[in-house]
């Protein structure tokens, strides 16, 4: 399988960006007043955490020997599941904002 090196650098940069985003999100010093703000913050933190797991699983696949088929398969499944969970969190955030604005309008 031809694998370009730019994907590795992109994965590494994405990992560090997610760690930085999670750090900023967890340690910001603003008082949360509404439940919708807290839910948005939780969705963001879940998306960052799942993406960190995805980047680690993709990176670990390069270090595992192809002879360890069970370990390699579990890393691939971990990467797929964490990717889908990240996507679901990213999709849930705007849907939650739409629902909260409709609820406030009523």
N, C-alpha and C positions, 0 to 999 in steps of 0.2 A: 504494500500500500504506500503510494507516494504521499508523503506528509511534509508540508512545507514548514519552515522554521518560524515564519511570521505568525502562525497559529499559536505556537508556544509562547511567543512574546505577548501576543494579544491575551492569551489565557492568564499569563502572569500579571499583566497590567490590570486586567479585569478583577483578578483576585485581590490585589492591593487596593484598587478603587472600592471594592465592596467592603473590605475591612475598614477603610477610612470612612466610608459612608455609614457603616454600622457604628463606628466609634463616635462620629459626629451626632448621629441620631440618639444614641444612648446617653451622651454626656452634655447635651445642650441644656441650658439653664433657664428654660422658659416654663412658666406655670401652665399646666394644661387645665382648661376650664370645662371643655365640652367632651362628651363621650365620643363624638365623631372625630375630634382631633386625636384622641387616644387610640381609636380604631385605625385611623390612618397611620399613626406611628407604629402600631403593631404590624400592620400589613407591610409597611416599608421595611421594618426590621426582619420580618420573616422572609421577604424577598431577598434581602442582602444575605441573610444566613444560609438560605437554600442555595444561592449562587456561590457562596464560599465553598459549600459542600460539593457543588458541581465542579468547580475549578480544581479542588483537591482530588476528586475522583478521576478527572481527566488527566491531571498531572501524574497521579499514581499509576495509571495504566502504562505509562512509558517505562516505569521502573520495575514493574512486575514481569517476571520471566514468562514467556509464552507457554512454558511447560506447566505452569500452575493455572490450569484452565478454570478451575472453580473460583479461585481468587480473582482472576481476570474477568470472569463472567459476573461476579458480584459487584466488581467495580463498574462495569458497564451498566448494570441495572441501577446501581446507585446514581450514576451520572444521568441516566434517563429519567429516573423518578425525581431527582432534585431539579432537573430542567423543567419538568412538567409542573412541579410545585411552584417554582419561580414564576413560570408563565401564569399559573392560576392566581398567584398573589398580585402580579402586575395587572391582570385583567380585573381582579376584584377591586382594586383601588379606585379607578374611575367609576365603576358601577356603584361602589359605596358612596362616593361623593354625590352622584346623581340622586341616589335614594335619600341621602341626608338633606339635600337641598329641596327635594320634593316634600319631605316630611316637615321641614321648617316652613315651607310655603303654605301648608295646610293650617 
